[in-house]
Amino acid sequence: MNGKVAVITSTPAINEEEYRSAQIIMATHSDKVIHITWPNNFIAEQEQMRVTLEKLAFNHEIKALVLNQAVHGTNAAVDKLLETRKDIFIAYGSPHENVADIATRAHLVVMFDEVGMGNQIPLQAKKMGAKTLVHYSFPRHMAVTRFVNRRDLIKVKCAEIGLEFVDATVPDPVGPGFPSTVRFIMEDVPKLVAKYGKDTAFFSTNCKTQIPLIKAVINAGAIYPLQCCPSPYHGFVSALGIKSDLENPDNLQHVIEETRRLFKEKGLEGRFSTWPVPSAMMFTVGFTEYAIKVIDGEISADNVDAGVLKKCFSKYAEPEVAMRPYIDNTGKEYPNFLMVLMEPFIY
């Protein structure tokens, strides 16, 4: 191989799936991959993010960069890298910043199909017996066009299929305010269930809120159709106290079976749902396999080969992955910015 891939993920404190996904790919490509993490409080440590990528620019073994998640501040950090290096293949996973800015910096971008999820979340909630759907978010996320569009689609679909839509705001969970976010969710969910009934479904736009939200929904006997980043791991493992070993190849099925058993014990069958594989882990594994092919000259860095990317994703995900280019509100298509969707299952 003619170079290495630098994989940058969140720490386990922010998103263990992303962190462990880098460990998985390093186990199979130890000579080809290095792993670095973003700072925990990335909002307050934007300069540290820029310094991290600036250092990578001076390591000429690095020929590709996989960023999962591409959190707020990633674009500015990538700009710092590009001041020194123009020859690095760059892939963004689950980006937080706006599409047009991202698409000019990254060769490949993949995220959840926000349009698809805008329809999928309320439809899944309805399928599970919901009469009301609560959408939790906060101003920083509602400043991101894609998140707003998804929220608006959820609202429209709810009206179309007869669900009452409730738009609710939580304290921003990043930084020192997180305990306030947890406290708010644990207190607010039972209030809303008391008001609207147990057939109330809850969705939150942020990863850190999934564990307290799952706990609160379990306590209230309500409905939880999908996470912001759908996965059998995301939030369920910690909320239910499941013993999990992400490095074990049989762990995914173990976690699904344990989750199903515990929900049955609690009398909550049919009240929780997710995608069949952890998409965050699929992104890291698939991106890195794809980047290695770019470095080795098997595919071009400049034109995304969706067929090859699907095969790279299949290294981790057996279920079918639907994929389409992002199209903005003006009808402009971004061929290097791909949206993915999987069919959910109900516990």
C-alpha positions in Angstrom: 0.0 0.0 0.0 1.2 3.5 -0.8 -0.1 5.3 2.3 -2.2 5.2 5.4 -5.8 6.2 6.4 -6.3 8.4 9.4 -9.6 7.6 11.1 -11.0 10.3 13.4 -13.9 9.4 15.7 -15.6 10.6 18.8 -14.3 9.3 22.1 -16.2 6.4 23.9 -17.8 9.0 26.2 -19.5 10.7 23.2 -20.2 7.7 20.9 -18.7 4.3 21.7 -19.8 2.8 18.4 -17.8 5.3 16.4 -14.8 4.8 18.6 -15.0 1.0 18.5 -15.6 1.0 14.7 -12.1 2.4 14.3 -10.8 -0.4 16.6 -12.5 -3.0 14.3 -10.9 -1.6 11.2 -7.5 -1.4 12.8 -7.7 -5.0 13.8 -8.0 -6.0 10.1 -5.7 -3.2 8.7 -3.2 -2.5 11.5 -0.5 -1.5 9.1 -2.8 0.8 7.1 -4.8 2.8 9.7 -4.1 5.2 12.5 -6.9 6.2 14.9 -7.3 9.7 16.5 -10.2 11.1 18.5 -11.9 14.5 18.6 -12.0 16.3 21.9 -15.0 15.5 24.1 -16.2 19.1 24.2 -15.6 19.8 20.6 -17.8 22.9 20.6 -15.4 24.6 23.1 -12.2 23.1 21.6 -12.4 24.1 18.0 -8.8 25.2 18.0 -7.7 21.7 19.2 -9.6 20.2 16.2 -7.7 22.4 13.8 -4.4 21.5 15.4 -5.2 17.8 15.2 -5.7 18.0 11.4 -2.8 20.4 10.9 -0.5 17.9 12.4 -1.8 15.2 10.1 -1.1 17.4 7.1 2.6 17.1 7.9 2.5 13.3 8.1 3.1 12.3 4.5 2.2 8.7 5.1 -1.4 9.9 5.5 -3.1 9.7 2.1 -6.8 9.5 3.3 -8.8 11.0 6.1 -12.0 9.4 7.5 -14.0 11.7 9.8 -16.9 10.0 11.7 -18.7 11.9 13.0 -17.8 15.1 11.1 -18.9 17.2 14.1 -19.3 21.0 14.2 -15.9 22.6 13.5 -14.8 19.8 11.0 -14.9 22.2 8.0 -12.6 24.7 9.6 -10.2 21.9 10.7 -10.2 20.5 7.2 -9.4 23.9 5.8 -6.3 24.0 8.1 -5.2 20.7 6.6 -5.9 21.8 3.1 -3.6 24.8 3.5 -0.7 22.3 3.5 -2.0 19.2 1.7 -4.3 18.9 -1.3 -3.6 15.3 -2.0 -5.6 13.6 0.8 -8.8 11.8 0.1 -11.4 13.0 2.6 -14.6 11.2 3.7 -17.2 12.7 6.1 -19.6 10.5 8.1 -22.8 12.0 9.6 -21.7 15.6 9.2 -23.2 18.4 11.3 -22.5 21.3 9.1 -24.3 22.5 6.0 -24.3 20.5 2.8 -22.9 23.0 0.3 -19.9 23.8 2.5 -19.2 20.1 3.2 -19.5 19.0 -0.4 -16.7 21.4 -1.5 -14.2 20.0 1.0 -14.9 16.2 1.1 -14.6 13.7 -1.8 -17.2 11.5 -0.2 -19.9 12.2 2.4 -22.4 9.7 3.8 -25.2 10.3 6.3 -28.6 9.0 7.2 -31.3 9.9 4.6 -32.9 12.7 6.5 -35.8 12.9 4.0 -36.3 9.1 4.2 -36.1 9.3 8.1 -38.5 12.2 8.1 -41.1 9.8 6.7 -39.8 6.6 8.3 -39.9 7.9 12.0 -43.6 8.8 12.0 -44.6 5.8 9.9 -42.7 3.5 12.3 -44.3 5.2 15.3 -47.7 4.8 13.8 -47.0 1.1 13.0 -46.1 0.7 16.7 -49.4 2.2 17.9 -48.4 5.8 18.5 -51.0 8.6 18.6 -48.5 11.4 19.4 -44.9 12.0 18.3 -42.6 14.2 20.4 -39.5 15.7 18.6 -36.8 16.8 21.0 -34.0 19.1 19.8 -32.3 22.4 20.7 -31.3 25.7 18.9 -27.8 24.6 17.8 -29.2 21.5 15.9 -32.2 23.5 14.6 -29.7 25.9 13.0 -28.7 23.0 10.7 -30.8 23.0 7.5 -31.0 19.2 7.2 -32.2 18.8 10.8 -34.8 21.4 10.3 -35.9 19.8 7.0 -36.2 16.4 8.7 -38.3 18.0 11.6 -40.6 19.7 9.0 -41.0 16.4 7.1 -41.9 14.6 10.3 -44.5 17.2 11.1 -46.0 17.0 7.6 -46.1 13.1 7.7 -47.6 13.2 11.2 -50.5 15.4 9.9 -50.9 13.1 6.9 -51.2 9.9 8.9 -53.1 11.2 11.9 -50.4 11.6 14.6 -50.3 14.6 16.9 -46.9 16.3 16.5 -45.2 18.0 19.5 -42.1 20.1 18.9 -40.1 20.2 22.2 -36.8 21.9 23.2 -34.2 20.4 25.5 -31.0 22.1 26.9 -28.0 21.7 24.6 -26.4 18.4 25.7 -22.8 19.3 24.7 -20.5 20.6 27.4 -21.3 21.3 31.1 -25.0 21.6 30.5 -25.5 17.8 29.9 -26.7 17.0 33.4 -29.4 19.6 32.9 -30.4 17.9 29.7 -30.6 14.5 31.4 -32.7 15.9 34.3 -35.0 17.7 31.8 -35.7 14.5 29.8 -36.2 12.3 32.8 -38.8 14.9 34.2 -40.4 15.9 30.9 -41.1 12.5 29.4 -43.5 11.4 32.2 -45.2 14.8 32.1 -45.9 14.4 28.3 -47.0 10.8 28.7 -49.4 11.9 31.5 -50.7 14.6 29.1 -50.9 12.6 25.8 -51.0 8.9 27.0 -48.7 6.0 26.8 -49.1 5.7 23.0 -46.7 8.7 22.7 -43.5 8.2 20.6 -40.3 10.1 21.3 -37.4 11.1 19.0 -34.3 13.2 19.8 -31.8 14.7 17.3 -28.7 14.2 19.5 -26.6 11.1 20.3 -25.9 12.0 24.0 -29.7 12.2 24.8 -30.5 8.7 23.6 -29.6 6.9 26.9 -31.7 9.1 29.2 -34.5 9.2 26.6 -34.6 5.4 26.4 -34.6 5.1 30.2 -37.4 7.7 30.5 -39.5 6.0 27.8 -39.0 2.6 29.5 -40.1 4.0 32.8 -43.1 5.6 31.2 -44.1 2.6 29.0 -44.1 4.9 25.9 -42.9 4.3 22.4 -39.4 4.8 20.9 -39.4 4.4 17.1 -35.8 5.2 16.1 -32.6 6.9 17.4 -31.0 9.9 15.7 -28.3 7.4 14.6 -30.2 4.1 14.3 -28.4 1.1 15.7 -29.1 -1.9 18.0 -26.3 -0.5 20.2 -27.0 3.2 20.3 -28.4 3.9 23.8 -30.0 0.5 24.3 -26.9 -1.2 25.8 -26.3 1.4 28.5 -29.9 2.1 29.2 -30.6 -1.6 29.7 -27.3 -2.6 31.3 -26.4 -5.1 28.7 -23.0 -6.6 28.7 -21.5 -5.8 25.3 -18.1 -6.5 23.7 -18.0 -4.5 20.4 -14.8 -6.3 19.4 -16.6 -9.7 19.4 -17.9 -10.6 16.0 -21.0 -12.3 17.5 -21.8 -9.3 19.7 -24.4 -7.6 17.5 -26.7 -10.7 17.6 -26.1 -11.1 21.3 -27.1 -7.5 22.0 -30.2 -7.8 19.8 -31.3 -11.0 21.6 -30.6 -9.5 25.1 -32.5 -6.3 24.2 -35.5 -8.3 23.0 -35.4 -10.4 26.1 -35.3 -7.5 28.5 -38.1 -5.6 26.7 -40.2 -8.8 26.9 -39.5 -9.1 30.6 -40.6 -5.4 31.1 -43.8 -5.9 29.2 -42.6 -3.6 26.4 -42.7 -5.8 23.4 -43.5 -3.8 20.3 -42.6 -0.4 21.9 -39.0 0.0 20.7 -37.4 -0.1 17.2 -34.2 0.5 15.4 -32.2 -0.4 12.2 -30.7 -3.9 12.0 -27.0 -2.8 12.1 -25.1 0.1 13.7 -24.8 2.6 10.8 -22.0 4.6 12.5 -19.8 1.5 12.6 -20.8 0.6 9.0 -19.7 4.1 7.9 -16.2 3.8 9.4 -15.5 0.3 8.1 -16.9 1.1 4.7 -15.2 4.5 4.3 -11.8 3.0 5.3 -12.1 0.1 2.9 -13.1 2.6 0.2 -10.2 4.9 1.0 -7.7 2.0 0.8 -9.0 1.3 -2.7 -8.5 5.0 -3.6 -5.0 5.0 -2.2 -4.1 1.8 -4.1 -5.4 3.3 -7.3 -8.3 0.9 -7.8 -10.9 3.7 -7.9 -10.8 7.5 -8.5 -10.9 9.9 -5.6 -12.8 12.4 -7.7 -15.9 10.4 -8.7 -17.8 8.4 -6.1 -18.4 4.8 -7.2 -21.7 3.9 -5.3 -21.4 0.3 -6.3 -18.0 -0.1 -4.8 -19.1 1.8 -1.7 -22.0 -0.6 -1.2 -19.6 -3.5 -1.4 -17.4 -1.8 1.2 -20.4 -1.3 3.5 -21.2 -5.0 3.0 -18.0 -5.8 4.8 -19.9 -4.9 7.9 -23.6 -4.7 7.0 -25.4 -7.7 5.5 -28.9 -6.0 5.3 -29.6 -4.1 2.1 -28.6 -0.4 2.2 -30.6 2.0 0.1 -28.5 4.9 -1.1 -29.2 8.1 -3.1 -27.5 11.5 -3.7 -28.5 14.5 -1.6 -30.8 17.0 -3.4 -31.2 20.4 -1.8 -34.3 22.6 -1.6 -33.5 24.2 -5.0 -33.3 20.8 -6.7 -29.4 20.8 -6.9 -28.0 17.3 -6.7 -24.7 16.6 -4.8 -23.3 13.3 -6.3 -20.5 13.0 -3.7 -23.0 13.4 -0.8 -24.9 10.2 -0.3 -27.9 9.5 1.9 -28.5 5.9 3.3 -31.6 4.2 4.7 -32.3 0.8 6.1 -35.6 -0.9 7.0 -36.2 -0.9 10.8 -37.3 -3.8 12.9 -39.4 -3.8 16.1 -38.3 -5.5 19.3 
